[in-house]
Structure formats: structure tokens, C-alpha cells
Amino acid sequence: MNSIQLDRAIGAVLASAAGDALGAQYEFGPALADTVIPDFGHGHFGHDVGEWTDDTSMAIPILDVLASGADLMDPAVQAQIVQRWIEWSRTAKDVGSQTREVLAAIRGDVTADAALHASRSVHVRHGRSGGNGSLMRTGPVALGYLDRAPEELVEAASAIAHLTHWERDNASACALWCPAIRHAILTGELDMRAQLEHLPAGDRERWTAIVDEALAPRAHPRDFQSKNGWVVRAFQGALAAVAGAESLTDAVQRAIRGGGDTDTVAAIAGSLAGAVFGGSAVPLSWQRQLHGWPGYRASDLVRQAALSARSGKADAEGWPTAKRQPVYGQSDFLARHPYDPGVWIGSLAALDRLPDEVNAVVSLCRIGTEQVPAHCESVRVWLVDREGRNPNLDFVLAEAVDAVAQLRSEGRTVFLHCAEGRSRTAAVATLYGARSCGVPLERAWQDVQGALPGFAPQPFLREAVERIVAR
């Protein structure tokens, strides 16, 4: 996978969790006007600000087994997922009624067959089992099948759906959504109609109409608010949210404005929007707040998503599991920002000798799991120092600067760095001077150069900084 595809794979997980947490306080509420900007708040079931709900919590066991390199079609792996769902449900703030009933019905040894039996029994007892709980957690499944045939992905998505949701609509929805995520990760394109070929011939006509309704011009999640706890309506609301969006944030916010089961529709929409736009399109202000069961934060989701997309393997430098990322050459730079003494700038190597006053680190490169001092908040920015590898370049640069500014407003002392302290640090430090400190751009370039001995911003970063300041 190239870095852009990996970014999109991470986005499928990160944006889903963000949509889930952002939508939590609006759950079961009315549709919202387009002028309303959803914000993080306490969830309907008592979730903390920025805490994801059952949508993401149920996705994490799937993500974790994929991150280990396991095969989802292995019955023992499915049993492991179900066991973790059961353990989570014992202390969860909210579990969907259908899911809770199925998990409670599993007796004796936890096996895939036992889960399927319970799922089928609940369906027979009620005559239906079409809740949206299977679709809300299905995003990670796609990450395990990026280099495999779509038919294998469809089989796995259906199998994982049936562990708790027996009704056919659940398998069909997941058999469309997961290949759409896979296609978006690999190509950057949203194409749900092409995935209809993966359904059995007898289901295609009905689901073609369902998809067409969601993709109609001016369709909005509000159009599908009624009964969007049903997997079909949740599918349509989420698809309409993404199809009509101009950005990842727009997609998630549209999903929440639809009302009803907002956290779930936004989680579903986020998984596809993240695959289209990339994890780098998730605002850092959102990422800083994200957290939830089992004690994960955004960085943990990034790590597990990256491993899942790489069949459980780290890259040649050990990322994302190595305790430290390598330091190259003699690039050990550390200096105060010329316009803000509360901001230090430099290189990865300088993490080993930070002043005691630093309590927040903004990293513009990959870092090891134990490379940032434990007392520091770690904000990680996806910024690749190669032209053409940053589909959200202007957004990411602005987000990095705004994250530094926000940390400073909170009274933090910040260390801003990249691998060598030459290119990315130079660009973001200069943009910080111009955007947050009100310094003329040309002067900012000169003064940052004077502070950084290795100052050598890539031309494409220079152009982006100038473009942002000129707006």
C-alpha cells in the first residue's frame, strides 16, 4: 500500500469513531438545521465528552484481531470476537437491545456456532433482527481484505454480521458497505452502485432501489430519519451523508443533522467517508478528544488500523509498534520559536532532551510508542514530506498550526517537530508565525530559518504555506 491508501485505511476507523463520539449527545433527537455545527458533548447514555459508544466499542474486537494478522473466517477468531463483546457488554453504558439479547443467550463455551445459534433464535423469537448494530461495526472488516478478492470480503462481512444479527438485510448491507470501503481505500472513489454485483441475484433489484434512493440528487440523511435504527434506513442515511458531502467533516456533520440514531448513522458514514477522504482529514481537535473502551485513544485506533491494513505487520522501520522510530544523520535540533517562547521547534532526536517545561508534543512525522515523554500530551499529524502524497495538504497544515495555538491557549508549552527538523517543522513553524502570531510571511520564513540550523522546507510545502496565508 502507498501512504495515501494507508491514510484512507486509517480514516475508515478513525472517522467512524469520531462520528460515533460526535453524534452521541444528539442520539434520539430531532433533525438539525444545516446551520447547526455538531459538537462533542455528553452522550445520551452518559458517555463522556469525546467518548465513543457501542458502535466503536463493538468494532474494536474486530479491528484488534485483524491487527494481529488473524483470519476473520476462522471460527476460533470469531469466538474470540464474541467473547470480547460479552466482556465489554457487562460494563458498557449502552448495548443495543437486540445485541444484548443475543449475547445474553450464549450459554456455556463461547463459540462461533453458539453465537450463530443465539442470533438465529432471537430472530425466530421476534420474527425480525434488522437492527443497525451489525452495520455500525463493520468498517474494520474491509481492512483485512484490501489485497484479497472482494468475494472473500463479502463472505467475511456477512459472517461477522450474522454473529448477532440474523436477518438477511444485515448481511446485504455489510456486503455492500465493506466492499465500498475497500474500493474507496484503494482508489479514493465512492462507488456504491458497483458493489451491488456482490449481492445474490434475488436481492439486487431491491437493493438497487435502496441505493438509488440514497444517492438521489439533494438526498439528505434527514430523509431517512424515520426508523433509522433499522439497518436499511441507517444504510441510506449514512450513504446520503457521504454522497452529498464536500469533505469528511461535512459527511459526519450531515449524518448527525439527520437526527434519530445519530451516533450510529455518523459512525457508519464516518467509516466510508474516512475511506474516501483519509484519516488526515479528521480534525486534530476531534482526534484529541476521542477515547473509549478498552482504554484506547485516537493514536491506538491509528496503530490498529495500520496493522490491520498491513495484515498485522509493521513496516521496515517498525512503525506503528516499535518503541522508537530511527533518528537519521546528525539532525538533533531544538530551539525556541522566534515569536512564541512557549513553543519549541526541532527534530525527532530532540525528544530525548526536551526542557522540563514542555508538556505537549505535536509530531509531524511517525514516532515510536514510547518516544514522547509520558507526561506530555502527544498530538500526531499525518504529514508526508513528499510531493503528491498529501491529499489534504492545506487542511493538515492549518490543523497542525491550530493545534499548537489551541494547546498554547490551554497554557501548554509545546514542542513541534518532524524527523529531521528541516522541512515539515520549518513549514509549520513559519505558518504558525504568520497565522497565529500575525507576522508577515516573508519575515516569518527568515526568522524561522534563523532558528532552525537545518531549515530546508520542501518547495511544495512552501507553496502550500503561501497559499494558506494568501486566503
C-alpha positions in Angstrom: 0.0 0.0 0.0 1.2 3.5 -0.7 0.9 6.2 2.0 -2.3 7.7 0.6 -4.0 4.3 0.7 -2.8 3.7 4.2 -4.1 7.1 5.2 -7.5 6.2 3.8 -7.5 2.8 5.6 -6.8 4.5 8.9 -9.6 7.0 8.0 -12.1 4.2 7.8 -11.6 3.5 11.5 -10.7 7.0 12.9 -13.6 8.9 11.2 -16.1 6.2 12.3 -15.1 6.6 15.9 -15.2 10.4 15.5 -18.7 10.3 14.0 -19.8 8.0 16.8 -18.5 10.2 19.6 -19.7 13.4 18.0 -23.2 12.1 17.4 -23.6 10.7 20.9 -25.2 13.7 22.5 -27.7 14.1 19.7 -28.9 10.5 19.8 -32.7 10.1 19.5 -33.0 13.8 18.9 -34.7 15.7 16.1 -33.2 16.6 12.7 -31.0 19.6 12.9 -30.8 22.6 10.5 -27.8 23.0 8.2 -26.7 26.0 10.2 -26.1 23.8 13.3 -22.5 22.7 13.8 -22.5 19.5 15.9 -20.0 19.5 18.8 -18.8 17.0 21.3 -20.9 16.7 24.4 -22.1 14.2 27.0 -23.8 11.3 25.3 -27.5 10.3 25.7 -26.5 7.3 27.8 -23.9 9.1 29.9 -20.8 8.8 27.7 -18.2 11.4 28.4 -17.3 14.2 26.0 -15.3 12.7 23.2 -16.1 9.1 24.3 -17.3 6.7 21.6 -20.3 4.5 22.2 -21.2 0.8 21.4 -20.7 1.4 17.7 -16.9 1.7 18.0 -16.6 -0.5 21.0 -18.0 -3.4 19.1 -15.8 -2.6 16.1 -12.6 -2.7 18.2 -12.5 -6.5 18.8 -12.8 -7.0 15.0 -10.0 -4.4 14.5 -7.8 -6.0 17.1 -7.9 -9.5 15.7 -7.2 -8.1 12.2 -4.3 -6.1 13.7 -2.8 -9.4 14.9 -3.0 -10.9 11.4 -5.8 -13.3 12.2 -8.3 -14.6 9.7 -11.9 -13.5 10.3 -13.3 -16.7 8.8 -11.5 -18.8 11.4 -14.3 -19.9 13.9 -11.8 -19.6 16.8 -11.2 -15.9 15.8 -15.0 -15.3 15.6 -15.3 -16.8 19.0 -12.6 -14.5 20.3 -14.5 -11.5 19.0 -17.8 -12.7 20.6 -16.1 -13.3 23.9 -14.8 -9.7 24.0 -18.2 -8.4 23.1 -19.6 -10.3 26.0 -16.9 -9.0 28.4 -17.5 -5.4 27.1 -21.3 -5.7 27.5 -21.0 -6.4 31.2 -19.8 -2.9 32.0 -21.0 -1.0 28.9 -23.0 2.2 29.3 -25.3 1.1 26.5 -25.7 -2.1 24.4 -28.3 -2.3 21.6 -31.3 -4.3 22.8 -31.0 -6.9 20.1 -27.3 -7.3 20.6 -27.7 -7.6 24.4 -30.3 -10.3 24.0 -28.1 -12.3 21.7 -25.0 -12.1 23.9 -27.0 -13.0 27.0 -28.4 -16.1 25.2 -25.0 -17.6 24.6 -24.6 -20.3 27.2 -21.6 -22.4 28.1 -18.5 -22.3 25.9 -18.3 -19.2 23.7 -18.0 -20.4 20.1 -19.0 -19.1 16.7 -21.7 -21.7 16.5 -23.1 -20.8 19.8 -23.3 -17.1 18.7 -25.0 -18.1 15.5 -27.5 -20.3 17.3 -28.3 -17.4 19.7 -28.6 -15.0 16.8 -30.9 -17.3 14.9 -33.0 -18.0 18.0 -33.6 -14.3 18.8 -34.6 -13.7 15.2 -37.1 -16.5 15.2 -38.5 -15.4 18.6 -39.2 -11.9 17.4 -39.7 -12.5 13.7 -37.1 -9.9 12.9 -33.5 -8.9 13.7 -32.8 -6.0 11.3 -31.3 -3.5 13.8 -28.3 -1.4 12.6 -25.9 -3.0 15.1 -24.2 -5.1 12.5 -23.5 -2.3 10.0 -22.3 0.1 12.7 -19.3 -2.1 13.5 -18.4 -3.4 10.0 -15.9 -0.9 8.8 -12.7 -2.7 10.1 -13.7 -5.8 8.3 -12.7 -4.2 5.0 -9.2 -3.6 6.2 -8.4 -7.2 6.3 -9.2 -7.8 2.7 -7.5 -5.0 0.8 -5.3 -7.4 -1.1 -7.8 -10.2 -1.4 -10.8 -10.8 -3.7 -13.9 -8.8 -2.9 -15.9 -12.0 -2.8 -13.8 -13.0 0.3 -14.6 -9.7 1.9 -18.3 -10.2 1.3 -18.2 -13.6 2.9 -16.4 -12.3 5.9 -18.7 -9.2 6.3 -21.8 -11.4 6.1 -20.4 -13.9 8.6 -19.5 -11.2 11.2 -22.9 -9.6 10.8 -24.7 -12.9 11.4 -23.0 -13.4 14.8 -25.6 -11.1 16.3 -28.0 -10.1 13.5 -29.5 -13.0 11.6 -31.9 -11.1 9.3 -30.8 -11.1 5.6 -30.8 -7.3 5.4 -27.8 -7.2 7.8 -25.6 -9.3 5.6 -26.7 -7.5 2.5 -25.9 -4.0 4.0 -22.5 -5.1 5.2 -21.8 -6.9 1.9 -22.3 -3.6 0.2 -20.7 -1.3 2.7 -17.4 -3.2 3.2 -16.6 -3.5 -0.5 -17.4 0.2 -0.9 -14.9 1.0 1.8 -12.3 -1.3 0.2 -12.9 0.4 -3.2 -12.6 3.8 -1.7 -9.3 3.0 0.2 -7.7 1.6 -3.0 -9.0 4.3 -5.4 -10.2 7.3 -3.4 -13.6 6.9 -5.1 -17.1 6.5 -3.7 -18.9 3.9 -5.8 -21.7 2.1 -4.1 -23.6 1.0 -7.2 -20.6 -1.1 -8.4 -20.9 -3.1 -5.2 -24.4 -4.4 -6.0 -22.9 -7.1 -8.1 -21.7 -8.8 -4.9 -25.3 -9.5 -3.7 -27.2 -12.6 -4.7 -29.2 -12.0 -7.9 -32.5 -12.2 -6.0 -31.5 -9.2 -3.8 -30.1 -6.9 -6.3 -33.2 -5.3 -7.6 -34.4 -4.3 -4.1 -31.0 -3.0 -3.0 -30.5 -1.2 -6.3 -33.7 0.8 -5.4 -32.4 1.4 -1.8 -29.1 2.6 -3.1 -30.6 4.8 -5.8 -32.9 6.5 -3.3 -29.9 7.4 -1.0 -27.9 8.7 -4.0 -30.7 10.8 -5.5 -29.9 14.4 -6.1 -30.3 16.5 -2.9 -30.9 13.4 -0.8 -30.1 14.1 2.9 -29.9 11.9 6.0 -33.0 13.7 7.3 -34.9 11.9 4.5 -34.2 8.6 6.2 -34.6 9.7 9.9 -37.7 7.7 10.5 -36.8 4.2 11.8 -33.1 4.7 11.2 -32.4 2.2 13.9 -33.3 -0.3 11.1 -30.3 -1.3 9.1 -31.7 -0.3 5.8 -32.6 3.2 6.8 -29.3 3.7 8.6 -27.5 2.5 5.5 -29.4 5.0 3.4 -28.9 7.9 5.8 -25.1 7.2 6.0 -24.8 6.9 2.2 -26.7 10.1 1.6 -24.4 11.8 4.2 -21.2 10.8 2.3 -22.5 11.1 -1.2 -23.6 14.7 -0.7 -20.5 15.8 1.3 -17.7 18.1 0.2 -15.3 16.9 3.0 -15.0 14.3 5.7 -16.3 16.8 8.4 -19.2 17.7 6.1 -20.1 14.0 5.8 -20.1 13.3 9.5 -22.0 16.5 10.3 -24.6 15.8 7.7 -25.2 12.4 9.2 -25.7 13.9 12.7 -28.0 16.6 11.3 -30.3 13.8 10.1 -31.4 13.1 13.6 -32.6 9.9 15.2 -29.9 7.3 15.8 -27.2 9.9 15.2 -24.2 8.2 16.7 -24.7 5.1 14.7 -25.5 6.8 11.4 -22.5 9.0 11.8 -20.3 6.1 12.7 -21.4 4.2 9.6 -21.0 7.3 7.4 -17.6 8.0 9.0 -16.2 4.6 8.0 -17.0 5.3 4.4 -16.1 9.0 4.4 -12.8 8.2 6.1 -12.0 5.7 3.3 -12.8 8.4 0.7 -11.1 11.4 2.3 -8.4 9.8 4.5 -7.6 9.9 8.2 -5.7 13.1 7.7 -9.0 14.7 7.0 -10.2 14.1 10.6 -9.7 17.4 12.5 -7.0 17.2 15.2 -9.4 18.9 17.6 -11.6 15.8 17.2 -8.7 13.4 17.5 -7.5 15.0 20.7 -10.9 14.3 22.4 -11.5 10.7 21.1 -11.4 7.9 23.7 -13.3 4.9 24.8 -13.4 1.2 25.6 -11.0 -0.6 26.1 -8.9 2.5 27.1 -8.0 3.5 23.6 -7.4 6.9 22.2 -7.1 8.1 18.6 -3.4 7.0 18.4 -4.4 3.5 19.3 -7.0 3.4 16.6 -4.4 4.6 14.1 -2.0 1.9 15.2 -4.5 -0.9 15.0 -5.9 0.3 11.7 -2.5 0.5 10.1 -1.6 -3.0 11.3 -5.0 -4.4 10.0 -4.4 -2.9 6.6 -0.9 -4.5 6.6 -2.0 -8.0 7.6 -0.7 -7.5 11.1 2.8 -6.4 10.1 4.8 -3.3 11.0 6.8 -1.6 8.2 10.5 -1.8 7.7 11.2 0.7 10.5 8.9 -1.0 12.9 6.1 1.5 12.7 3.5 1.5 14.2 4.6 -0.9 17.0 8.2 0.0 17.6 9.0 1.8 20.9 11.2 4.2 18.9 11.5 5.4 15.4 15.0 5.8 14.0 16.8 9.1 14.0 18.8 9.9 10.9 22.1 11.7 10.5 23.1 14.5 12.9 19.7 16.1 13.0 19.4 17.0 16.6 17.8 20.4 16.5 16.0 22.2 19.4 15.2 25.9 19.5 12.5 28.3 20.7 10.1 29.6 18.2 11.1 33.1 17.2 7.7 34.6 18.1 6.4 32.4 20.9 8.7 31.3 23.8 6.1 28.7 24.8 6.7 26.8 21.5 9.9 24.8 20.9 10.8 23.6 17.4 13.2 20.9 16.3 13.7 17.3 15.3 12.8 13.8 16.4 16.1 13.3 18.2 15.3 16.3 20.5 12.5 14.4 22.1 15.3 12.8 24.3 16.3 16.2 25.7 13.2 18.3 26.0 13.1 21.1 28.6 11.1 20.2 31.6 8.6 22.9 30.8 7.4 21.1 27.7 4.1 19.2 28.3 2.7 18.8 24.8 4.3 17.4 21.7 3.0 17.9 18.1 4.7 15.4 15.8 4.7 16.0 12.1 6.4 12.6 11.5 6.0 9.0 12.7 7.0 8.4 16.3 7.6 5.4 18.5 5.1 4.2 21.0 7.4 5.3 23.9 9.3 8.2 22.2 7.2 11.0 23.6 7.8 11.6 27.3 4.9 10.1 29.4 4.0 13.5 31.0 3.4 15.1 27.6 0.2 15.1 25.5 1.0 13.6 22.1 -0.7 15.1 19.0 0.2 13.2 15.9 -0.1 14.8 12.4 -0.2 12.8 9.2 2.1 14.8 7.0 4.3 13.1 4.4 7.4 15.0 3.3 7.0 14.1 -0.3 5.1 16.0 -3.0 1.8 14.4 -4.1 1.5 12.2 -1.0 -0.8 14.6 1.0 -4.4 14.7 -0.5 -5.4 17.0 2.4 -2.2 19.1 2.5 -3.6 22.6 3.2 -6.1 21.2 5.7 -3.4 19.3 7.6 -1.0 22.2 7.7 -3.7 24.5 9.0 -4.8 21.9 11.5 -1.3 21.5 12.8 -0.9 25.2 13.4 -4.3 25.5 15.0 -3.5 22.5 17.3 -0.4 24.3 18.5 -2.4 27.5 19.0 -5.1 25.6 21.0 -2.5 24.0 23.2 -0.9 27.3 23.9 -4.3 28.8 24.8 -4.7 26.0 27.3 -1.4 27.0 28.9 0.7 24.2 27.5 4.3 24.5 26.4 4.6 22.8 23.1 7.4 21.0 21.2 6.7 21.0 17.4 8.9 18.6 15.4 9.4 16.4 12.4 12.0 13.7 11.7 15.0 16.0 11.0 13.7 19.4 11.9 14.3 20.7 8.4 11.3 20.7 6.1 7.9 20.0 7.8 8.9 21.7 11.1 10.1 24.7 9.1 6.9 25.0 7.1 4.5 24.6 10.1 6.6 26.9 12.4 6.5 29.5 9.7 2.8 29.2 9.2 2.3 29.4 12.9 4.2 32.7 12.9 2.0 34.1 10.1 -1.3 32.6 11.0 -1.2 32.7 14.8 1.3 35.4 15.6 0.4 37.9 12.9 3.9 38.1 11.4 4.3 38.9 7.7 5.1 35.7 5.9 8.4 36.7 4.4 9.7 37.8 7.7 8.4 34.5 9.3 10.3 32.4 6.8 13.5 34.4 7.5 13.2 34.2 11.3 12.3 30.5 11.4 15.3 29.9 9.2 17.5 31.7 11.7 16.2 29.5 14.5 16.5 26.1 12.7 20.0 25.2 11.6 18.7 22.6 9.2 16.0 24.8 7.7 15.1 23.3 4.3 11.3 23.2 3.6 10.3 21.3 0.5 9.0 23.6 -2.3 5.6 22.1 -2.2 5.3 22.9 1.5 6.4 26.5 0.8 3.8 26.8 -1.8 1.1 25.4 0.5 2.0 27.8 3.3 1.9 30.7 0.9 -1.4 29.6 -0.4 -3.0 29.3 3.0 -1.7 32.7 4.2 -3.0 34.3 1.0 -6.6 33.2 1.6 
